Amino acid sequence: MNFDWGYALETLPGLLSGLVITLQATVLGMLVALTLGLLLAVLRHAGGRWIGGAARHFIEFVRSTPLLIQLYFLFYVLPGLGVTLSPLVTGVLALGVHYAAYCAEVYRAGINSVPRGQWEAAASLGYPAGARWRRIILPQAIPPVIPALGNYLIAMFKDTPLLSAITVMEVLQVAKIAGAESFRYLEPLTLVGVMFLVLSLTASRLVRRLEARYGRQARPA
Amino acid sequence: MPRPAHCVPQRWTNKPVSGLIELLPTLLEGLRLTLQITVVAAALGLACAVVAGLAREFAPRPLNWLAATYVEVFRGTSALVQLFWFFFALPLMGINLGAFLTAVLVLGLNTGAYGAEVVRGAIGAVPRGQWEAAASLGYGRAGTLRRVIFPQAALAMVPPTGNLLIELLKNTALVSMITLSDLTFRAQMLRAETLRTVEIFLLVLLLYYLAARLITHGMGRLERHLARGRDHGGSLS
């Protein structure tokens, strides 16, 4: 069976609209992950024995269990609790929580790399805890880890096809339906692969540029 | 005020507990397939990682490019897309591998692509002086790599390899979408039969978590084992 360019061209518009959903899920999921991840990292650092310990265990548990199961869990369990969300929102939430655990570890590395003296200086200048984090620690902790966060954005992008398992019409789901209707899987699935390849190679080039920009700043003089 | 025993709703008495035990045999059957796929794919992935990693570092042009293309393609596309492509598209070109072989091949190649970068990084991190010292002791290039460089690089490879193995274990859940009855597939099956969603999925999450802990534990032991030589031998790093 040969690659049929005519048929490939025919499926392209549908795939591109699926790709839009994929990108939406990626961007929204990353926003959740960046916010929740920061919260987890700060709680882990400052939460004391109980809250800090709970954050640590939560991070480790989420990181060692499959995203697919977490997706199913939210998809089937939330409606039972009276929370009805669209499949896309459920998917964004699952992606966000899963990658929040990874982002929390990245933030943690950044927080730990802030010299001890900065904490002491902030305390001796009388900054209250909230301002200490906001004005002294986080502005120094976050820029060096931006490239690492960028790598997780790419990883999340490559995990969005899992949302097809909970009926989201993202690009892989569109390709699968097109394939099932025509019994020609080769063209749509190959196109999806090429789309992922082009986008993630472009994105990793951008991350490398970020590394050149922020990586130098990270090293102490 | 505690309620009298007969007022406690039936589902909170002994039924859920015995119910959990009823669910377990089916799930453990699925776990067995999950672990089988993990082990076979890990072996394939390790082989691919070493071959591709060394090829990218040392092989002459065409081979070097081939390895680079393999790594970029498998790292640049999604694991689920790869799985679907090999399962749905490849048979149309006359290559029908079956679900199990497709699963271990794709997951192995995927893990190997990430692993190749680990191998490359670890070999690159061995100090240049080790090559020079080995050369001055009369080792050839291959001998240096095998007896001097690789044993040192292997130690640095262990922690990232542990992470990759956990990613692999988690990725095996995807094979439930190409008809294999792994742990995830069985969970979905049980859910449809019994509708006891919360219990089933919590149990499944726990099983995956325990398997991941097992990998972490094993890699910790391997790291201590490989580090022994360093404690007695020369002073590296």
HADDOCK unambig.tbl for C-alpha pairs under 7 A between the chains (distance, minus, plus):
assign (segid A and resid 1 and name CA) (segid B and resid 92 and name CA) 6.34 0.50 0.50
assign (segid A and resid 1 and name CA) (segid B and resid 93 and name CA) 5.28 0.50 0.50
assign (segid A and resid 61 and name CA) (segid B and resid 209 and name CA) 6.59 0.50 0.50
assign (segid A and resid 64 and name CA) (segid B and resid 166 and name CA) 6.77 0.50 0.50
assign (segid A and resid 64 and name CA) (segid B and resid 209 and name CA) 5.54 0.50 0.50
assign (segid A and resid 64 and name CA) (segid B and resid 212 and name CA) 5.91 0.50 0.50
assign (segid A and resid 65 and name CA) (segid B and resid 170 and name CA) 6.08 0.50 0.50
assign (segid A and resid 65 and name CA) (segid B and resid 205 and name CA) 6.01 0.50 0.50
assign (segid A and resid 65 and name CA) (segid B and resid 208 and name CA) 5.64 0.50 0.50
assign (segid A and resid 65 and name CA) (segid B and resid 209 and name CA) 5.66 0.50 0.50
assign (segid A and resid 66 and name CA) (segid B and resid 170 and name CA) 4.43 0.50 0.50
assign (segid A and resid 66 and name CA) (segid B and resid 171 and name CA) 6.78 0.50 0.50
assign (segid A and resid 66 and name CA) (segid B and resid 173 and name CA) 6.61 0.50 0.50
assign (segid A and resid 68 and name CA) (segid B and resid 173 and name CA) 6.68 0.50 0.50
assign (segid A and resid 69 and name CA) (segid B and resid 184 and name CA) 7.00 0.50 0.50
assign (segid A and resid 73 and name CA) (segid B and resid 201 and name CA) 6.27 0.50 0.50
assign (segid A and resid 76 and name CA) (segid B and resid 197 and name CA) 6.89 0.50 0.50
assign (segid A and resid 77 and name CA) (segid B and resid 197 and name CA) 6.73 0.50 0.50
assign (segid A and resid 77 and name CA) (segid B and resid 198 and name CA) 6.42 0.50 0.50
assign (segid A and resid 158 and name CA) (segid B and resid 77 and name CA) 6.58 0.50 0.50
assign (segid A and resid 158 and name CA) (segid B and resid 78 and name CA) 4.62 0.50 0.50
assign (segid A and resid 159 and name CA) (segid B and resid 78 and name CA) 6.50 0.50 0.50
assign (segid A and resid 161 and name CA) (segid B and resid 80 and name CA) 6.65 0.50 0.50
assign (segid A and resid 185 and name CA) (segid B and resid 88 and name CA) 6.05 0.50 0.50
assign (segid A and resid 185 and name CA) (segid B and resid 89 and name CA) 5.02 0.50 0.50
assign (segid A and resid 186 and name CA) (segid B and resid 89 and name CA) 4.45 0.50 0.50
assign (segid A and resid 189 and name CA) (segid B and resid 85 and name CA) 5.88 0.50 0.50
assign (segid A and resid 193 and name CA) (segid B and resid 77 and name CA) 5.83 0.50 0.50
assign (segid A and resid 193 and name CA) (segid B and resid 81 and name CA) 6.42 0.50 0.50
assign (segid A and resid 196 and name CA) (segid B and resid 76 and name CA) 6.55 0.50 0.50
assign (segid A and resid 196 and name CA) (segid B and resid 77 and name CA) 5.08 0.50 0.50
assign (segid A and resid 196 and name CA) (segid B and resid 78 and name CA) 6.92 0.50 0.50
assign (segid A and resid 197 and name CA) (segid B and resid 73 and name CA) 6.63 0.50 0.50
assign (segid A and resid 197 and name CA) (segid B and resid 76 and name CA) 4.70 0.50 0.50
assign (segid A and resid 197 and name CA) (segid B and resid 77 and name CA) 5.06 0.50 0.50
assign (segid A and resid 200 and name CA) (segid B and resid 76 and name CA) 5.63 0.50 0.50
assign (segid A and resid 201 and name CA) (segid B and resid 76 and name CA) 6.26 0.50 0.50
